[in-house]
């Protein structure tokens, strides 16, 4: 049954809901911010989970546009968010290719590896570029939270997709 769910394409309504939710989270970042809850990782998680079900060149363009939109809103350097989002799309596709369609935990390991890699690279960049030390405790809480969120949201999304395949 998981083979049917993983090979199922998202219908138009699910695509609309994904993009609407993605734009909503992007737009509310400027108002709602929390140091323990990194919204950029949440958006990366959404893209990582979506990589299971759909891969299209138009999706790459839309994700790049969303990244530029976020960079404009938050004042990041242009291309930072797009690369971040495309990294999670690539990571999701690689995890699907390596683990196969039915492997659930390997996808979680890939996501955990991606989150840890990005946190380490961000910490190294901030230290060497701006001489800023980041609080490892808060970064660790953020990483663990999103790994657990990935576990539960992937389960829920897989269950939802298997119930709609019939």
Secondary structure, 3 states (H helix, E strand, C coil): CHHHHHHCCCCHHHHHHHHHHHHHHHHHCCCCCCCCCCHHHHHHHHHHHHCCCCCCHHHHHHHHHHHHHHHHHHCCCCCHHHHHHHHHHHHHHHHHHHHCCCCCHHHHHHHHHHHHHHHHHHHHHHHHHHCCCCCHHHHHHHHHHHHHHHHHHHHHHHHHHHHHHC
